[in-house]
Structure formats: structure tokens, C-alpha cells
Amino acid sequence: MALLTFKGGVHPPDHKELSAGSPIKELEPPEQAVIPLSQHIGAPCSPAVEIGQEVRKGQLIGEPGGFVSAAVHASVSGKVVAMKDILNPMGRMVRSVVVQNDKKEEWAPLQDNPDYMKLSPDELKEKIKNAGIVGMGGATFPTHVKLSPPKEKPIDVVIINGAECEPYLTADHRLMVESPGEVLEGLKILMKVLGVNKGYVGIENNKPDAIEKMREAASSEPHIEIVALEVKYPQGAEKMLIKAITDREVPAGGLPMDVGVVVQNVGTAFAVYEACRYGKPLIERVVTVTGHGIANPSNFRARIGTPIRELIDAAGGFTQDAVKVVLGGPMMGFAVSDLEIPVTKGTSGVLVLSKSEYAPAEKFGPCIRCGRCIDACPMGLMPSMLSILSEKGFYEDTKEYNIFDCFECGTCTYVCPAKRPIVQLIRLAKMLVKR
């Protein structure tokens, strides 16, 4: 039987073998947690604490700034010693709360609920909202907002995204292997909140152990199906996943809810379970530390606010030929120059590239009209034309070519023989043009 997939895409070397066999290890909490008040798409949080105040682990320190926002909680117990602006990986200054760890690990009061599945959909959604859960695949869209579709757009399918198509990263893979039951419980909670009777978990076929573990866990769940997907980038993009699993096409400019689907990440489903079962807010996540520039590629459960330097040290430090640090994967991640940047809710990986893996930026050539980027684009766009218009400064004209349907996967740049920075030019135009 042919594996499910979508049209377009590419097959970059995935290098998953570096960390796929590394069990998740608990990382020591940081001496000082630097916790940004904006770790999500939407309005930043307002500080809910003051300098000098004692806080406990899991205590609210950032009040959501609106409906499309997500609460922020202390990841360690201790004293608030500063509030400062820090540079995030996207180059923006973000207000952050600095907590000095007192090593006591004292929790704020949590509302444990063994019978969480007996709660109403609204009560479950409120728990998810209070826990500050966001999309943990990198998009960081507040989960409670995704779970609040308008009445005219009924949802009948929930998909858990276990594709993890980005090369090198294995955090979701390890979570499915080690905690399949918790991931499925998270899916069942999401299905109950949305009133849905059909759930899927889509997993790329290069994770046979995860597929096996998830199928074992779902063997008694008639309404949940574990689907094996073709190994292809960007198989894990929402619209590609929906097309592959349900054969529904999200319209241009549309959202998954327009075709009756909600997609959530594996890490998000796990966090949803912990929030509804134990009342635990999102204060930690699994992060892959990998690449040929790292001594011992590993997967860690790290607290939000931990400097990425500490993750690199825990993975044995840099090799002699390490040259570049990237937050996320090589296709959609952001290169960083400051190792004090903290782990946030959206930090799926820390990738350290070696000299052999890293090609410095060259002077790029003109578009040769080969059409490779058009063939590879999973959204069926014309990346060549979008990049040319952006390069020449005709930003408004890019709207005629549906620029906002581009989700910046980088496939076009990967296949371009002229080494043109296509996705960077498209990103520039998206920033400058008005919707």
C-alpha cells in the first residue's frame, strides 16, 4: 500500500540517526531562568510579578494580553531579580522575567484531576488556556484559540502531527516512543473539546518504532487511527498533512478549520494531557540538541528559560569543527550568535552544524527560469516570481501571486541551482506588504 503524501516537496538528508536513539534526559534546572513574556503568536503578556517577589514553580508570571495570547509561568522557584529586554532568535527585543533559582523546586498549588475526561469541553479548554499551552512544533499559536472555531466552521477531524519532517530533529519522535499513552490521552482530550469522533496521528515512515508504539497504545481506540506517511519535506506542514491524511485541500488564504480539521503537535498533545490531568502549566519541553558539530547528540526535557549554552554543555559541548548554531532545524530554523538565548515554548531543537555541513552565503546569481522551485513548492506557488518581485522592490505586486500562502518552508531555496535566497526574499516582502 502506497504511503500517504502530497504533491511537491524535497528529500534533504535527515540525519535523524544522530539523536533518534537517545532517550529523553532531564536537564538540570538553570541557575537563572530568563523567561520571555512573549513566546507565542499574538499579544505579549503583561508582568504579573514584581522585582524582589518570591515565586514558585508553575506560578503565573505573565498575564495574557488578549484572547490571542498565552499565559507564562515560572519554570523554577526562587526570586524575581530582574525584568529586562532580551533579543529573541528572530531579532526582536522581548520583555523577560529573570528568576534566580533557589533550588527548592516548590510548586505553586496545582489542581489534580484523575477524572479529567468527565469534565465538560469548556472546563477542559479552560485548563488548557490557564496552562499557557501553544503549538509546540514551532508556530506557537495559542492552543485554546485553535480549539475555539466559529460555529459556522464545524470541526470533524483532529490530527496530531507526528511527522517531524524537519531534518535532524527527534524530540517528537522520542516523545511518541517513550510516552505514547500520554500523547493519545492528549488527542482524546482535544477530540472531546471539539466534539469530534475521528482522530489521526500522522507519522513519517522513518520512525517505525514510534509508529509501532503508537499503534499499540491506540489498539483499543476505535476512533483513532495511526497513519504512516511518506518521508518527504515538508510533510509536517499543516496543509500538507491534511491533504495527505484526509485528501482535503485548504483553500488559498484559508485555515485548516475551513475544511473541518484542527492540527496539533505531538508535544502540544502531551502538554494538554499534563494540564488537564495534573493542572501542570507549560514550563518545560523536549528539545533535541544535535548536529555533527555537537559531541553527544541528545534529547533533553528542559525548563523554559534555560540558556541554550547549558543544553550544548549537557550534550558534551562543541566538536572542533563546529561553526554554526541554529535554533530549530536547518530548513526553517534561525541561526543565532548568542548562546544565552533561552529555551522557549517553541524551541524544538538546537542544531550545531560542522564545517562540512555549512556552506557560507555566496553571491547569488540571476534566476535561470528552470522552474525547479515551482515544481517543489508544496503550496503550488511561483517562488521564482515572488523572489524576483521582492528583489526589485515590487512588494505589493507579490500579492497577485498569493504570497501569504507561503509558509516559508525553504524548499524553493534548497532546490535553486542559482543559490538564490528565495525564501529570505519572500519573507522580506511579507514583512513589508500589507495584507
C-alpha positions, 0 to 999 in steps of 0.5 A: 500500500502506497504511503500517504503524501502530497504533491511537491516537496524535497528529500534533504538528508535527515540525519535523524540517526544522530539523536533518534536513539537517545532517550529523553534526559532531564536537564538540570534546572538553570541557575537563572531562568530568563523567561520571555513574556512573549513566546507565542503568536499574538499579544505579549503578556503583561508582568504579573510579578514584581522585582524582589517577589518570591515565586514558585514553580508553575506560578503565573508570571505573565498575564495574557494580553488578549484572547490571542495570547498565552499565559507564562509561568515560572519554570523554577522557584526562587526570586524575581531579580530582574525584568529586562529586554532580551533579543529573541532568535528572530531579532526582536527585543522581548520583555523577560522575567529573570528568576534566580533559582533557589533550588527548592523546586516548590510548586505553586498549588496545582489542581489534580484531576484523575477524572479529567475526561468527565469534565465538560469541553469548556472546563477542559479548554479552560485548563488548557488556556490557564496552562499557557499551552501553544503549538509546540512544533514551532508556530506557537499559536495559542492552543485554546484559540485553535480549539475555539472555531466559529460555529459556522466552521464545524470541526470533524477531524483532529490530527496530531502531527507526528511527522517531524519532517524537519531534518535532524530533529527527534524530540517528537519522535522520542516523545511518541516512543517513550510516552505514547499513552500520554500523547493519545490521552492528549488527542482524546482530550482535544477530540472531546473539546471539539466534539469530534469522533475521528482522530489521526496521528500522522507519522513519517515512515522513518520512525517505525518504532514510534509508529509501532508504539503508537499503534499499540497504545491506540489498539483499543481506540476505535476512533483513532487511527495511526497513519504512516506517511511518506518521508518527504519535506515538508510533510509536517506542514499543516496543509500538507498533512491534511491533504495527505491524511484526509485528501482535503485541500485548504483553500488559498488564504484559508485555515485548516478549520475551513475544511473541518480539521484542527492540527496539533503537535505531538508535544502540544498533545502531551502538554494538554494531557499534563494540564488537564490531568495534573493542572501542570502549566507549560514550563518545560519541553523536549528539545533535541540538541544535535548536529555533527558539530555537537559531541553527544547528540541528545534529547533533553526535557528542559525548563523554559528559560534555560540558556541554550549554552547549558543544553550544548554543555549537557550534550558534551559541548562543541566538536572542533569543527563546529561553526554554526548554531541554529535554533530549530532545524536547518530548513526553517530554523534561525541561526543565532550568535548568542548562546544565552538565548533561552529555551522557549515554548517553541524551541524544538531543537538546537542544531550545531552544524560542522564545517562540512555541513555549512556552506557560507552565503555566496553571491547569488546569481540571476534566476535561470527560469528552470522552474525547479522551485515551482515544481517543489513548492508544496503550496503550488506557488511561483517562488521564482516570481515572488523572489524576483518581485521582492528583489526589485522592490515590487512588494505589493505586486507579490500579492497577485501571486498569493504570497501569504500562502507561503509558509516559508518552508525553504524548499524553493531555496534548497532546490535553486541551482542559482543559490538564490535566497528565495525564501529570505526574499519572500519573507522580506516582502511579507514583512513589508506588504500589507495584507 
